[in-house]
Amino acid sequence: MSRKGRSLAKFMLRRFVNYFVLVFIATSLAYILASVSLDPKSNYTTRAKPPSAEVISEKLDSINANPDTPVLDRYGTWLGDIFHGNLGKEVQGGSVNDDVGRRLWVSGQLLLIGTILGSVVGIAIGAWSAVRQYSWVDHFFTASSFVILAVPTFVLAITTELLATHINQWTGHPQLIEYTGQFDPAINGGFWPHLANRLRHLLLPTITLVIGGAAYISRYQRNSMLDVLGSDYVRTARAKGLRRRAALTRHALRTALIPSITIFVYSFALIFVGATFTEIIFGWHGMGELLVTSIQSNDTNAVAAVTLFVAVLVLLAGMIQDFVIALLDPRVRVGAI
């Protein structure tokens, strides 16, 4: 391995250890907080004919959610199960692993596609706006971004749903754009019809997340690009005869990407919040819906599982961020970062 490769590998290993520790702390705190704030016993005591106290205690002990057991004892049991790949049991007795397994791909495709496309579109819009500062293009994207950021995600999702309804009515094809569920179970005809059906269902949730993410990142990219455009090395490159497009892409954009790539990691949390509303509105049974239903049902293990899912996503995004930044700016590999 070359010296550059060893330097990059050491840097990535340090960052992975840092992120792993943060994931462990965040997930542990989430479990403890859920354990002390949620009341799973109320699922039984509020019934018309509640079971006896002994039966309730036995059921809660079987899922490691008995509030009469000290929190640290429950946490120790949960942590031991986690290291063995067991996320615990739901309040109703089902396996959290099975529920998460069904929902993981549902949310994963929304979050990954929404975040990646939103970041790419936002970076492109921000860079273009900066290059054409104070033009009508810049004013249009600036005003549009602020309007989108001011609109709650659920309002944006409902708006796209209404627009799809009108488009379907106008074209005379009621199923041209699907806006309920992940796919149509009744679809048949092989791989390609099934794929086309899934893409039609994926369109509106993806657009909702991409619009919000692009508006968020474009503001950072525009400001970062404006700072770089006035730098000495960009002017020097132009003075040496480098074409304007080459100077912008090789020097200005490369440096201006670093802050936006950093924002990419933190956008995962915002995208997940938006995906929660998006999943519920469009009928996607993913991790966001699981978070809402688990809080409503006082399900400690399910809440902790969702937190672990988000934490791992942030870890992966952070590793991608550090890798790309290390490629763009080799100085970070030799520092103490």
Residue pairs with C-beta under 8 A, 6 or more apart in sequence:
1 9
4 330
7 330
7 333
7 334
8 323
8 326
8 333
10 333
11 322
11 326
11 332
11 333
11 337
12 319
12 322
12 323
12 326
15 318
15 319
15 322
15 337
16 319
19 314
19 315
19 318
19 319
20 315
22 311
22 315
23 308
23 311
23 312
23 314
23 315
26 307
26 311
27 304
27 307
27 308
27 311
28 75
28 79
30 303
30 304
30 307
30 308
31 75
31 78
31 300
31 303
31 304
31 307
32 71
32 75
34 300
34 303
34 304
35 65
35 67
35 71
35 74
35 75
35 300
36 71
38 295
38 298
38 299
38 300
38 303
39 67
39 298
40 60
40 63
40 65
40 67
40 91
40 297
40 298
40 299
40 300
41 56
41 60
41 66
41 67
42 298
43 91
43 297
43 298
44 50
44 51
44 55
44 56
44 59
45 56
50 56
51 59
57 66
57 68
59 93
60 66
60 67
60 68
61 69
62 89
62 93
63 88
63 89
63 90
63 91
63 93
63 301
64 74
64 77
64 78
64 81
64 88
64 89
64 301
65 74
65 91
65 299
65 300
65 301
66 74
78 88
78 301
78 304
81 87
81 88
82 308
85 97
86 97
87 95
87 96
87 97
87 100
87 301
87 304
87 305
87 308
88 96
88 301
88 304
88 305
89 95
89 96
89 301
90 96
90 99
90 294
90 299
90 301
90 302
91 297
91 298
91 299
91 302
92 297
96 301
96 302
96 305
99 290
99 302
100 287
100 290
100 305
100 309
102 285
103 285
103 286
103 287
103 289
103 290
104 287
104 309
106 182
106 279
106 284
106 285
106 286
106 287
107 272
107 275
107 279
107 284
107 286
107 287
107 288
107 309
109 202
110 202
110 205
110 206
110 209
110 275
110 278
110 279
110 284
110 286
111 209
111 268
111 271
111 272
111 275
111 313
113 202
113 206
113 209
113 210
114 205
114 206
114 208
114 209
114 210
114 213
114 271
114 274
114 275
115 209
115 213
115 264
115 267
115 268
115 271
115 317
117 206
117 210
117 213
117 214
118 209
118 210
118 211
118 212
118 213
118 214
118 216
118 217
118 267
118 271
119 213
119 214
119 217
119 260
119 264
119 267
121 210
121 213
121 214
121 218
122 213
122 214
122 215
122 216
122 217
122 218
122 221
122 260
123 217
123 218
123 221
123 257
123 260
125 141
125 145
125 214
125 218
125 221
125 222
126 217
126 218
126 219
126 220
126 221
126 222
126 223
126 224
126 225
126 260
127 221
127 222
127 225
127 248
127 253
127 256
128 137
128 141
129 137
129 138
129 141
129 142
129 218
129 222
130 138
130 221
130 222
130 223
130 225
130 226
130 229
130 256
131 225
131 229
131 248
132 138
133 226
138 222
141 218
142 222
144 215
145 215
145 218
145 219
146 215
148 156
148 211
148 212
148 215
149 212
149 215
149 216
149 219
151 159
152 277
153 208
153 212
153 273
153 274
153 277
153 278
154 277
154 281
156 208
156 211
156 212
157 204
157 205
157 208
157 277
157 278
157 281
157 282
158 281
160 179
160 204
160 207
160 208
161 179
161 204
161 281
161 282
164 177
164 179
164 204
165 179
167 176
167 177
168 174
168 175
168 176
168 177
175 200
176 200
177 200
177 203
177 204
178 184
178 197
178 200
178 201
178 203
178 204
179 201
179 204
179 282
180 201
180 282
180 283
181 201
181 282
181 283
181 284
182 198
182 201
182 202
182 283
182 284
182 285
183 194
183 197
183 198
183 201
184 197
184 201
187 193
187 194
187 197
188 194
201 282
204 282
205 275
205 278
205 279
205 282
205 284
208 274
208 278
209 271
209 274
209 275
209 278
212 270
212 271
212 274
213 267
213 270
213 271
213 274
216 263
216 267
216 270
217 260
217 263
217 264
217 267
220 259
220 260
220 263
221 256
221 257
221 259
221 260
224 256
224 257
224 258
224 259
224 260
225 252
225 253
225 256
227 256
228 234
228 251
228 252
228 253
228 255
228 256
229 248
229 252
231 252
231 255
233 251
234 247
234 248
234 251
234 252
237 246
237 247
237 250
237 251
238 244
238 247
242 250
254 328
255 328
255 329
257 324
257 328
258 325
258 328
258 329
261 321
261 324
261 325
261 328
262 321
262 325
264 317
264 320
264 321
265 314
265 317
265 318
265 321
268 310
268 313
268 314
268 317
269 310
269 314
272 287
272 288
272 310
272 313
275 286
275 287
275 288
276 288
276 289
276 291
276 292
277 288
278 284
278 288
279 285
279 286
279 287
279 288
279 289
280 288
280 289
280 292
287 306
287 309
287 310
290 302
290 305
290 306
291 302
291 303
291 306
293 299
293 302
294 302
294 303
294 306
295 303
322 332
325 332
326 332
326 333
